[in-house]
């Protein structure tokens, strides 16, 4: 499970400045299928986090090329142990995109 949610939009402040967008990327592992315990759930989440971080660099670069602009992206942090859904263990990755 993955969801990308814009969390903040910071408008440009000057004639040559760029917009800043902060994203939350939620990823999760189902708890009911975790027959190997919580350690296996976290191992799966860490693998998913790594894959998302690698994929985001290329996806944002391609999106900028498609739009004819240069997008700069920065991974900020991963928020662990998000318990927003009772049957999933969630991580939230924070990104800042400038363009």
Number of C-alpha atoms within 10 A of each C-alpha: 10 14 10 13 13 13 13 12 13 11 11 13 9 7 6 6 11 15 13 18 17 20 20 20 21 20 21 24 21 14 15 9 11 12 9 8 11 12 10 14 20 18 12 13 19 16 10 17 20 10 11 17 15 10 11 16 14 11 12 16 15 15 13 15 12 10 9 9 12 15 18 14 18 14 15 12 11 16 13 14 13 14 12 9 10 9 13 19 20 24 24 22 20 20 21 18 17 17 14
